[in-house]
C-alpha cells in the first residue's frame, strides 16, 4: 500500500522534520515544498494497520509537525 502524506510543520522546522521523516521505516521519499503542504512524504507499507501506525504514532508525534493529510493511492 502506498500513500502520499502531506505534512504541515511549524515555521522554521521544515529541514529538521524532513530529516526525521527520512529516518522512519516505510518512508520512501521526502520532498520539502513551497506553499502548502510544507513537505510531501511518500510511504510504502504492507497493511492499513502499518500505515495507521506510521502516520498517527510516528509521523504526527515528531517535534514540529502540526498537521498531516494522508492520500492512499489506488491499485
Secondary structure, DSSP 8 states (H G I E B T S, - for coil): -EEEEEEEE-TT-HHHHHHHHHTSTTEEEEEE-SSSSSEEEEEE-SSHHHHHIIIIIIITTSTTEEEEEEEE---
